[in-house]
Amino acid sequence: MMMIRLMDFMNYLRTKFAERPSRRPALVEVYHDSTPFPELPPALSHVDFSYTGDLESYVRGLAVPRETIEEWISTGLLFPEEMKMAGKMVQILRRQEKDDAR
């Protein structure tokens, strides 16, 4: 008999403190953006970040400026392996710029 009363009391407490929908307005507004992802710059398809040959001669033939590659690195457009190769390319481009300035 005591067990039934305890269960009734527990059910009463559950209904009393049950979570009720709030009448206050939501503090967070959910925004869904349906625009597609921007396309990668066309020059990105012309740069091979997995090149394994003579990197210096490959970089000399690139038509992409150093600043553009640095932007790709900083915005996170590249995979980690590509970021390492792009870093090496930027170093080579900087070295070439110093040599051309002399």
C-alpha positions as a printed Julia matrix, in Angstrom:
102×3 Matrix{Float64}:
  0.0    0.0     0.0
  2.81   2.35    0.82
  4.41   1.54   -2.55
  1.32   2.63   -4.48
  1.16   5.93   -2.68
  4.84   6.56   -3.31
  4.35   5.89   -7.04
  1.31   8.19   -7.11
  3.36  10.89   -5.43
  6.21  10.42   -7.93
  3.79  10.67  -10.86
  2.27  13.79   -9.35
  5.72  15.38   -9.07
  6.59  14.43  -12.65
  3.44  16.07  -13.98
  3.92  19.11  -11.76
  7.5   19.73  -12.87
  7.16  18.5   -16.42
  8.8   20.72  -19.0
  6.23  22.98  -20.55
  6.6   24.92  -23.75
  7.85  28.41  -23.09
  5.62  31.38  -23.81
  8.61  33.67  -24.15
  9.89  34.47  -27.63
 12.98  32.6   -28.74
 16.25  34.38  -28.01
 18.03  32.77  -30.95
 16.94  33.21  -34.5
 17.74  30.36  -36.87
 18.87  31.43  -40.31
 19.03  28.97  -43.2
 21.09  30.07  -46.17
 20.03  28.34  -49.36
 22.62  29.9   -51.65
 25.06  27.42  -53.16
 28.72  27.36  -52.18
 30.8   29.81  -54.16
 32.8   28.32  -56.99
 36.53  28.03  -56.6
 38.58  30.59  -58.44
 39.36  29.41  -61.98
 43.11  29.7   -61.37
 42.87  27.12  -58.6
 42.25  24.41  -61.15
 45.48  25.4   -62.95
 47.74  24.96  -59.92
 48.88  21.44  -59.07
 49.59  21.32  -55.35
 50.61  17.67  -55.61
 53.45  18.32  -58.08
 56.44  16.06  -57.39
 58.94  17.23  -60.04
 61.22  20.26  -60.02
 59.13  22.61  -57.92
 61.13  25.77  -58.68
 60.73  25.48  -62.44
 57.04  24.64  -61.99
 56.49  27.71  -59.83
 58.28  29.95  -62.35
 55.73  28.92  -64.96
 52.7   29.71  -62.8
 50.47  32.58  -63.84
 49.0   32.83  -60.33
 50.42  35.61  -58.13
 51.89  34.87  -54.71
 49.19  36.9   -52.95
 46.48  34.71  -54.44
 48.1   31.53  -53.15
 48.51  33.17  -49.73
 44.79  34.03  -49.75
 43.92  30.4   -50.54
 46.06  29.27  -47.61
 44.54  31.78  -45.19
 40.93  31.11  -46.21
 41.28  27.35  -45.87
 40.5   26.39  -49.46
 43.27  23.81  -49.49
 43.7   20.42  -47.89
 46.53  20.05  -45.33
 48.9   18.4   -47.83
 48.13  21.11  -50.37
 48.77  23.78  -47.73
 52.28  22.42  -47.15
 53.03  22.46  -50.86
 51.5   25.92  -51.24
 53.71  27.15  -48.4
 56.77  25.88  -50.25
 55.51  27.57  -53.43
 55.07  30.87  -51.61
 58.63  30.63  -50.25
 59.95  30.07  -53.77
 57.88  32.97  -55.13
 59.16  35.29  -52.38
 62.74  34.26  -53.11
 62.17  34.97  -56.82
 60.69  38.38  -56.02
 63.8   39.25  -53.97
 66.08  38.09  -56.78
 64.12  40.1   -59.34
 64.28  43.21  -57.14
 68.11  43.12  -57.1
